[in-house]
Amino acid sequence: MPRQPIESISPDVLTGESSAATVSSTSAQSIGLHYTVAMPQPTTHLFEVTLQITAWQATQLDLKMPVWTPGSYLVREYARHVQDFAAVDAAGQAITWAKLGKNHWQLDTQGQSSITVRYRVFANELTVRTNHLDHTHGYFNGAATFCFIPGYQQQSVKVTIQPPPDWKIATQLSPVDGPENTFIAPNFDLLVDSPFEIGTHTVHAFEAGGKPNEYVIWGENHNLNVEQLIEDTQKIVATEAAMFGELPYDRYKFMLHLPGKGYGGLEHRDACCLIFSRRSFGDREKYEDFIQLVAHEFFHLWNIKRIRPKALEVFDYEAENYTPSLWFSEGTTSYYDFLIPYRAGIYGAKTYLKNLSKEITRYLTTPGRLVQPLSESSFDAWIKLYRQDSNSPNSQMSYYLKGAMVTFLMDLAIRRKHQNQKSFDQVLPLMWQKFGRSETGFTPAQVKQVIESVAEFDLTDFFDRYIHGLEELPLAEALADFGLRLAANSDEGDLPPYTGLRLNPTAKPTAIVKCVESDSPAQRAGIDAGDEIVAIDGLRVTAAQLPTQLKDYQPGETITLSIFHQDVLRQTQMTLQPAQPTKYFVVPMENPSIEQRQNFMGWLGLPMEAVI
């Protein structure tokens, strides 16, 4: 039977009305909540967390640790890093407690109004969504550090930091008058959404969009030109603020970690956390990749932090929060993250088209695009996107990537219909006015309606075919309307025959198979992920030599591969197929029409000759 759109699967789930949402919105008697986070021995990677609860009246107290953090859609089981849990009353007497679930502690308070809970959190994972503590700094996310009391998520929470000597503290939470190093969050959501950087970082203040901003940078021996970064960030802030019409914050922090290697970002309400390889900034292309990351996370200031799917309007921190709309929240953001730097003047049109070509290449070389619909990709983010395996390229489609591609297609379609007088640019501020300012979650039907109101045509067929369905995206047709075409490196005739083998790049020089594409010569030959290819027709081969040696053969020829499958040496025959493209390039047509030239000019703001 035909595959049903995700919206039709479970309407109750998509409304965001979970039991946790109901609990968090109930009124509860005011209590005092005060966390203290200490790090007396940073080299142990252990944060020492103390929670003081006052004015408690019930006979039992439930504490729960979030299992995920907003912006990263995977159950990460933060409670697995909790150890040495204990609780005492005001007299220092132990309070009986029991663990009722993986992230659930229940205390038998028996009328005690003042309770102190202590535990330690192991922190040795340097990512934007986890915690890291060593001799140079302590970084933590609220979801990975703090428990909550069900029904009391709207209570304000104080946090006191006890840093080692000479360490500084950076956070978006407001300081409390009086106590040193003490901050306040108006509710648990804001506590989760306000990471802390404590240590030897540098702070670089600047103004953007008339608002105060800061770069908080941790990491030594980097080659980052901070002045240039600030100048480019100011351009990004101004460009995105002009699109949405306002900057919805009083101050903003860019927290940047610079380890030896790494890449990633996580948005927060009035901040973002970024991680990038410290010595990569000298390469212009890599610097541009980083600028796109900055543009992406800052764009989330509106799109996802405030313009949210209904299922994420109220967070359930204990379970998956399902939505088919991450294609809009993340994919549309991804479309703009490489367009914004172009509009900001950080790079030119040739670079923009090169980046667009890279995105199209990634899409068209992902076999999973013909297996997993875009809305399903969003819905299944919790079990697939962050859990890649050897079959993921065959069975999955990133909602970041395809979401960017469908936004691109809708943008060009709107521009074509309205002679560039309208575009997807009008969708975002309209979503902001309807849903973002009030932080009212949108449904899948509502985001479609808003896009249609700008486009002034029905998008039902488009959504059915390209968001809920598996039809190939009409990228070439859309580009043709703007005087562009898709070229492929297979057109040059210098590619080896197709095998369907994808090698592990980190295993070089050994030719270790990372993935075998579906219905490929390699799959039919019985080659498996993890196999080591050692010879072709009796001649030894390395990862670097494999493409060159394959060029000695013609499509249709059968070769003998010697491989190690686990620790067993075996041979298998593989029949080669004609070469398939591995790269695509967006290039100008040779003789574009006047209309195509006008469309191009209206889209990118310069004549087509500028990119030839």
Order of alpha helices (4+ residues) and beta strands (2+ residues): alpha-alpha-beta-beta-beta-beta-beta-beta-beta-beta-beta-beta-beta-beta-beta-alpha-beta-beta-beta-alpha-beta-beta-beta-alpha-alpha-alpha-alpha-alpha-alpha-alpha-alpha-alpha-alpha-beta-beta-beta-alpha-beta-beta-alpha-beta-beta-beta-alpha
